[in-house]
Amino acid sequence: MDYISKFEELKSKNLSLDLTRGKPSADQLDLSNDLAAFRGNYFISDGVDIRNYGEIKGIDGCRELGSKILGCSKDYIWAGGNSSLSLMSQFLSFLFVEGNGTGPWSNKERVSILCPVPGYDRHFKLCETFGINMIPVSLTGEGPDLNEIQTLVETDESIRGIWCVPKYSNPTGEIYSSEVTEGLLEIFSNSKTKSIIFWDNAYAVHDLSDQTPLFDIFSLAKNNDCEDVVVEFGSTSKITFAGAGVGFIAMSELNQESFLPFYSALMIGPDKLNQARHVRFFQENDLQEHMRRHADIVKPKFDLVNNRLESMGLGAWTSPEGGYFILFESDIGMARNIISLAAELGLKLTPAGATHPYGIDQEDKFIRIAPTACSIEELDAAMDVFSCCVGLAYEQVRKV
Ligand SMILES: Cc1ncc(COP(=O)(O)O)c(C=O)c1O
């Protein structure tokens, strides 16, 4: 292939394409339009007037919905506002102001959190915003490397926890095994400092083919008598409406007791109308069937990217069974160049390094591809650009 001519040809098209953020497409959002159409008297839910203040933990039916999505008992779950990220930030605020048993994190000289890499840029942004030191740890294909973690936890007392995206991890797509998860529970429940496993189960029901539930981390933790080490998050952002869904946080009884006074100081109650709409919606629409409809829209896009990468035949990439991302891995030292070549052709890609703490991918080789938001036609055009830029970048390296 003459990549230079192809590059010039694509440049002349003045394209404007975007594979940056993992957002649902408009036709995915359309699947939940009935949410907005609910009318009539649904102001009373489980005897509670949902127009009023109160029900800080969320309405019962919505906590039940959260338990269906996250696969743990309803007793652990609170249904909050429209985003799990904001619940993460509220829980971090609590840790900095109150702490989890050994005083406020803000009093500590240094607080570090382990960040499995490649990972989710917004976890890293939260850490940066709170002044938390981030320590990268490798992923193995079934969760983070336990040996690495064990050594770090034994030698660094500033470590207070770990971010985990256990199912279809953003962006590697891997699924944590129960063995790795038990290992994590053991390490963090025995660490000298009191630690938290931030279990961000954002893609719990986002399967492309077989709907395979993840094990329940609270059951594993209960067996090992260490439930307090886990705080789980999730939301309906990529189930119903991103931005107008419901976020969930799940915690042990003790953690709920500790967090409740702080959380209650921040607000008098969540948006229960939206919660009730969600409860109604999933009484009328089976959750599994609804997710199958998402998969019908999303899977052809993943297949398209996979086919285009296969025919290009350069680098390596993931073929996840769910979630929102494909991770492309070039040879070392090429990602930045590929991304800037793509920008010249009007294709926006997530900045190089975004998959790593502080934006530093030492090897400069990871590129996160988010194929869901655009149409199939746009995705095809975007992969045309991507393949050309990867081909050109490899050619440039060969010529040096
Ligand atoms: C791992 C992960 N967690 C959380 C979020 C955001 O969730 P929410 O919309 O509930 O804030 C995303 C969105 O991409 C994500 O990939």
The ligand as an SDF file (V2000), in Angstrom:
LIG
                    3D

 16 16  0  0  0  0  0  0  0  0999 V2000
  -14.6880    2.4590   34.1890 C   0  0  0  0  0  0  0  0  0  0  0  0
  -15.6750    3.5710   34.1510 C   0  0  0  0  0  0  0  0  0  0  0  0
  -16.1940    4.0310   35.2940 N   0  0  0  0  0  0  0  0  0  0  0  0
  -17.0820    5.0380   35.3190 C   0  0  0  0  0  0  0  0  0  0  0  0
  -17.4770    5.6530   34.1540 C   0  0  0  0  0  0  0  0  0  0  0  0
  -18.4320    6.7840   34.2220 C   0  0  0  0  0  0  0  0  0  0  0  0
  -19.5980    6.3780   34.8330 O   0  0  0  0  0  0  0  0  0  0  0  0
  -20.7720    7.3610   35.2100 P   0  0  0  0  0  0  0  0  0  0  0  0
  -21.4000    7.8460   33.9620 O   0  0  0  0  0  0  0  0  0  0  0  0
  -21.6850    6.5250   36.0280 O   0  0  0  0  0  0  0  0  0  0  0  0
  -20.1960    8.5000   36.0140 O   0  0  0  0  0  0  0  0  0  0  0  0
  -16.9660    5.2030   32.9240 C   0  0  0  0  0  0  0  0  0  0  0  0
  -17.3460    5.8650   31.6740 C   0  0  0  0  0  0  0  0  0  0  0  0
  -16.7280    5.7110   30.6540 O   0  0  0  0  0  0  0  0  0  0  0  0
  -16.0380    4.1370   32.9380 C   0  0  0  0  0  0  0  0  0  0  0  0
  -15.4960    3.6600   31.8000 O   0  0  0  0  0  0  0  0  0  0  0  0
  1  2  1  0
  2  3  1  0
  2 15  2  0
  3  4  2  0
  4  5  1  0
  5  6  1  0
  5 12  2  0
  6  7  1  0
  7  8  1  0
  8  9  2  0
  8 10  1  0
  8 11  1  0
 12 13  1  0
 12 15  1  0
 13 14  2  0
 15 16  1  0
M  END
$$$$
